[in-house]
């Protein structure tokens, strides 16, 4: 499937280059976009936690805090591990109080199954996903759309 997607991407890129010749040199110097063509390395839960952490932070700061959280969770961030981490420990690794509350709320919702995180990609109604996630304190439009 990835080969088919790469072929389709090349065809689209060639069409763009034909439509406007100014794009051709730029396109020639850049690799094909891989969005949607590569395997996910993060779970949906990890992705949401990462989005919460990165809000209103410089990229480097967010990456540092995220790395500390991964270390704290011994390699993988999941709801079961996060639910056991106290807020003070989260604060000590750089997570703000509001973000700690949001992350812990998300972990609780995943654990009590009010957010079906393991099957959320099977929900085909974007509005339903949006409504479920934004019902949690601290998770808004930006977080969901990321």
C-alpha positions as a LaTeX table, in Angstrom:
\begin{tabular}{lrrr}
\hline
Residue & $x$ (\AA) & $y$ (\AA) & $z$ (\AA) \\
\hline
Unk1 & 0.00 & 0.00 & 0.00 \\
Unk2 & 2.82 & 2.43 & 0.77 \\
Unk3 & 4.16 & 1.96 & $-2.77$ \\
Unk4 & 0.78 & 2.81 & $-4.24$ \\
Unk5 & 0.55 & 5.89 & $-2.05$ \\
Unk6 & 4.06 & 6.98 & $-3.04$ \\
Unk7 & 3.18 & 6.54 & $-6.72$ \\
Unk8 & 0.02 & 8.56 & $-6.27$ \\
Unk9 & 1.97 & 11.26 & $-4.41$ \\
Unk10 & 4.56 & 11.45 & $-7.21$ \\
Unk11 & 1.77 & 11.84 & $-9.78$ \\
Unk12 & 0.16 & 14.66 & $-7.80$ \\
Unk13 & 3.50 & 16.40 & $-7.27$ \\
Unk14 & 4.21 & 16.15 & $-11.02$ \\
Unk15 & 0.82 & 17.74 & $-11.74$ \\
Unk16 & 1.59 & 20.61 & $-9.37$ \\
Unk17 & 4.97 & 21.14 & $-11.02$ \\
Unk18 & 3.27 & 21.23 & $-14.43$ \\
Unk19 & 0.65 & 23.72 & $-13.26$ \\
Unk20 & 3.27 & 26.15 & $-11.97$ \\
Unk21 & 6.84 & 25.74 & $-13.17$ \\
Unk22 & 8.13 & 27.77 & $-10.18$ \\
Unk23 & 7.35 & 24.80 & $-7.94$ \\
Unk24 & 9.49 & 22.34 & $-9.92$ \\
Unk25 & 12.89 & 23.29 & $-8.41$ \\
Unk26 & 11.47 & 23.24 & $-4.90$ \\
Unk27 & 9.76 & 19.90 & $-5.44$ \\
Unk28 & 12.96 & 18.40 & $-6.85$ \\
Unk29 & 14.88 & 19.32 & $-3.68$ \\
Unk30 & 12.39 & 17.87 & $-1.20$ \\
Unk31 & 11.44 & 14.28 & $-0.34$ \\
Unk32 & 7.86 & 13.13 & $-0.69$ \\
Unk33 & 5.59 & 13.86 & 2.24 \\
Unk34 & 5.16 & 10.79 & 4.45 \\
Unk35 & 2.02 & 11.86 & 6.32 \\
Unk36 & $-0.46$ & 9.01 & 6.11 \\
Unk37 & 2.10 & 6.73 & 4.47 \\
Unk38 & 4.12 & 5.69 & 7.51 \\
Unk39 & 3.25 & 3.46 & 10.43 \\
Unk40 & 2.16 & 5.12 & 13.65 \\
Unk41 & 4.74 & 4.91 & 16.39 \\
Unk42 & 2.60 & 6.51 & 19.10 \\
Unk43 & $-0.64$ & 5.26 & 20.55 \\
Unk44 & $-3.63$ & 7.61 & 20.48 \\
Unk45 & $-3.18$ & 8.12 & 24.22 \\
Unk46 & 0.49 & 9.04 & 23.82 \\
Unk47 & $-0.38$ & 11.41 & 20.99 \\
Unk48 & $-3.01$ & 13.20 & 23.08 \\
Unk49 & $-0.66$ & 13.48 & 26.06 \\
Unk50 & 2.04 & 14.84 & 23.76 \\
Unk51 & $-0.39$ & 17.40 & 22.34 \\
Unk52 & $-1.37$ & 18.55 & 25.83 \\
Unk53 & 2.27 & 18.86 & 26.90 \\
Unk54 & 3.25 & 20.85 & 23.81 \\
Unk55 & 0.52 & 23.47 & 24.07 \\
Unk56 & 1.93 & 26.98 & 24.31 \\
Unk57 & 5.51 & 25.74 & 24.69 \\
Unk58 & 8.58 & 26.03 & 22.54 \\
Unk59 & 9.24 & 22.79 & 20.68 \\
Unk60 & 12.47 & 22.09 & 22.59 \\
Unk61 & 10.78 & 22.61 & 25.97 \\
Unk62 & 7.91 & 20.30 & 25.01 \\
Unk63 & 10.35 & 17.64 & 23.78 \\
Unk64 & 12.31 & 17.84 & 27.03 \\
Unk65 & 9.21 & 17.46 & 29.20 \\
Unk66 & 7.91 & 14.65 & 27.00 \\
Unk67 & 11.25 & 12.80 & 27.28 \\
Unk68 & 11.14 & 13.18 & 31.07 \\
Unk69 & 7.60 & 11.77 & 31.10 \\
Unk70 & 8.68 & 8.80 & 28.97 \\
Unk71 & 11.52 & 8.17 & 31.43 \\
Unk72 & 9.13 & 8.49 & 34.37 \\
Unk73 & 6.82 & 5.93 & 32.73 \\
Unk74 & 9.76 & 3.62 & 32.01 \\
Unk75 & 9.65 & 3.83 & 28.24 \\
Unk76 & 5.99 & 4.05 & 27.32 \\
Unk77 & 3.28 & 6.46 & 28.34 \\
Unk78 & $-0.05$ & 4.82 & 29.08 \\
Unk79 & $-3.08$ & 5.54 & 31.23 \\
Unk80 & $-2.38$ & 2.78 & 33.75 \\
Unk81 & 1.07 & 4.19 & 34.51 \\
Unk82 & 0.04 & 7.85 & 34.47 \\
Unk83 & $-2.87$ & 7.34 & 36.83 \\
Unk84 & $-0.35$ & 6.30 & 39.50 \\
Unk85 & 1.88 & 9.37 & 39.09 \\
Unk86 & 1.08 & 12.10 & 41.58 \\
Unk87 & 0.67 & 15.70 & 40.45 \\
Unk88 & 3.77 & 16.87 & 42.33 \\
Unk89 & 5.95 & 14.43 & 40.39 \\
Unk90 & 4.46 & 15.68 & 37.12 \\
Unk91 & 5.19 & 19.25 & 38.24 \\
Unk92 & 8.78 & 18.29 & 39.07 \\
Unk93 & 9.39 & 17.14 & 35.48 \\
Unk94 & 7.98 & 20.39 & 34.08 \\
Unk95 & 4.29 & 19.66 & 33.53 \\
Unk96 & 2.17 & 22.63 & 34.62 \\
Unk97 & $-0.62$ & 22.15 & 37.14 \\
Unk98 & $-3.32$ & 22.60 & 34.50 \\
Unk99 & $-1.65$ & 20.16 & 32.12 \\
Unk100 & $-1.20$ & 17.62 & 34.93 \\
Unk101 & $-4.92$ & 17.88 & 35.68 \\
Unk102 & $-5.73$ & 17.40 & 31.99 \\
Unk103 & $-3.40$ & 14.42 & 31.56 \\
Unk104 & $-4.64$ & 12.74 & 34.74 \\
Unk105 & $-8.26$ & 13.37 & 33.67 \\
Unk106 & $-7.56$ & 11.77 & 30.30 \\
Unk107 & $-5.89$ & 8.79 & 31.99 \\
Unk108 & $-8.87$ & 8.36 & 34.30 \\
Unk109 & $-11.33$ & 8.54 & 31.38 \\
Unk110 & $-9.33$ & 5.93 & 29.48 \\
Unk111 & $-9.15$ & 3.63 & 32.50 \\
Unk112 & $-12.89$ & 3.89 & 33.23 \\
Unk113 & $-13.60$ & 3.41 & 29.51 \\
Unk114 & $-15.54$ & 6.67 & 29.10 \\
Unk115 & $-12.97$ & 7.42 & 26.38 \\
Unk116 & $-12.53$ & 4.24 & 24.27 \\
Unk117 & $-8.96$ & 5.14 & 23.31 \\
Unk118 & $-8.01$ & 1.69 & 21.97 \\
Unk119 & $-10.90$ & 1.70 & 19.50 \\
Unk120 & $-11.28$ & 5.43 & 18.86 \\
Unk121 & $-10.04$ & 5.04 & 15.28 \\
Unk122 & $-13.04$ & 2.79 & 14.63 \\
Unk123 & $-15.40$ & 5.70 & 15.30 \\
Unk124 & $-16.12$ & 7.13 & 11.86 \\
Unk125 & $-17.95$ & 10.22 & 13.07 \\
Unk126 & $-15.40$ & 12.97 & 13.71 \\
Unk127 & $-17.94$ & 14.95 & 15.71 \\
Unk128 & $-18.45$ & 12.01 & 18.08 \\
Unk129 & $-14.69$ & 11.80 & 18.70 \\
Unk130 & $-14.53$ & 15.58 & 19.13 \\
Unk131 & $-17.44$ & 15.54 & 21.61 \\
Unk132 & $-15.97$ & 12.70 & 23.67 \\
Unk133 & $-12.53$ & 14.25 & 23.95 \\
Unk134 & $-13.62$ & 17.85 & 24.52 \\
Unk135 & $-15.89$ & 16.71 & 27.34 \\
Unk136 & $-12.69$ & 16.32 & 29.36 \\
Unk137 & $-11.32$ & 19.27 & 31.32 \\
Unk138 & $-8.44$ & 20.94 & 29.46 \\
Unk139 & $-8.95$ & 19.23 & 26.12 \\
Unk140 & $-10.25$ & 21.57 & 23.48 \\
Unk141 & $-10.42$ & 21.95 & 19.76 \\
Unk142 & $-6.68$ & 22.42 & 19.22 \\
Unk143 & $-5.77$ & 19.26 & 21.13 \\
Unk144 & $-8.34$ & 17.14 & 19.30 \\
Unk145 & $-7.40$ & 18.47 & 15.88 \\
Unk146 & $-3.71$ & 17.83 & 16.46 \\
\hline
\end{tabular}
